Amino acid sequence: MTDHRLSNRSAQALPAGVAAPRYDRASVTPGIVHLGVGAFHRAHQAAYVDECLAAGETGWGITGVSLRSADTRDALAPQDGLYTLAVRDSGGETLDVVGAIGRLLVAPEDPAAVLAALTDPRTRIVTLTITEKAYLRAAGGGLDATHPDIVHDLANPQRPKTAHGFLTEALARRLAAGTPPFTVLCCDNLPANGATLHRLLIEFATLRDAGAGSRDDAAIAGHIAGQVAFPSSMVDRIVPATTDADRARISGELGVEDAWPVMTEPFRQWVIEDNFPTGRPAWEKFGVTMVGDVAPFEDMKLRLLNGAHSAIAYLGLLRNHATVDRAFADPAIRQFVDALWAEAIPTLPDDAGLDTSAYTAELTERFSNTALAHRTAQIANDGSQKLPQRIIASAIESLEAGTEFVHLTLVVAAWIAACAARGKTLPEGHFTDPLDTSLTALLSQQLPANETVTAVFDLTGFARDHAERLTLIELVAVHLVHLRRDGTTLAFAALGIE
Ligand code: CS2
């Protein structure tokens, strides 16, 4: 029988030029559980772990968990967890079949299996890429204790839905069994991501303890606060969503079907705080930077890469550019991004050895990668969750320092304008946001710019409790007036950009 699908067996006979795992996958044991096994994880953490396994480490296989949909498991389980990583730029494409993911689980189908993987004593690290919105923060930044999934998880600790519920229940069971806690390694684009998740979990566990009364699973909050490590990390690799054309092309090149290959760029970076009480792979041998404090790297990435990405996405959408490379080739957007970087760079620490000129020069090259076709609509998703750390933080710090700026606030106005353009000049549902219901209702009222921006700041919690909130609202509103009157042409002209 011929193999039609990528699998352990068919991977033995791939065309020359396609790299397949060079290690015995059967001897790898699970050591990492990953929550949120999407394309980003498969292009980033799993690729690093694959290199550790290829170098002979055997204890760090990944169990991939989807917290929502079964799509990834359905695509990858029939291929023994294997998938192709296609690294693309103008020089061409290299194909690597990655073998780091041993098992795939779908939490809503079988929460008990996920808890079993998390409580397995061999699991020593839990990594997460669940996206910003899945941290379930309220507008003030604390845990949204009214969110239906949090309410559910507090009432049903044995059948959780959220990362908060799974991690807390697993840590409680490990504590009861005398198994040391795993290290929780957050890999999402949040500032101080480890510390942020730590704080949210303590809040969740405190509510859970209060509800448990005399149940013997109470008192987990103190354990999480004092005994569990939450190193922060900065992750970076651009990963556009896979298209059907990618699937067909890669399957053609492999000679067997790969139901879900992942596309990415050559660049990758991972900076991690070195705090792993129960061990970790020797990541530093494969280009990972292990540090004491990740904050400066995190801020540089969030404010320069992700901040520019959001700017390119919203301004690009308003100017009909479907991909990042095309938007970035638009001279007005290019000029805008340079000016945005000039405003954000002074907010970064100058004593942390960051080389911002080399960094932005590299970003210029990465955003120009025409082989990726990274869609502006993909980046436009979830703006309410992304803008605080990408744009608002730089704006607040600049106001505090008395530095003038005009570009940062246009990104916020462009987000509002792009949201309002959905169903008009942009397709309905072209991108989405967890606050869409309230946001759409608000924008349909067509209030004056200042009132619109105030209501958006109230809804999202942007700059909440900051003395500069009103100034910021006024600055955003000026841009929104221009965008409403004559689109990006007028907004750019007001900034001297032609
Ligand atoms: C992007 C990021 O979709 C987005 O919001 O800005 O996913 C970005 O591509 C990655 O953070 C790059 O590391």
Boltz pocket constraint, residues with backbone or C-beta under 6 A from the ligand:
constraints:
  - pocket:
      binder: B
      contacts: [[A, 189], [A, 235], [A, 236], [A, 237], [A, 238], [A, 239], [A, 305], [A, 306], [A, 309], [A, 310], [A, 378], [A, 379], [A, 380], [A, 381], [A, 386]]
      max_distance: 6.0
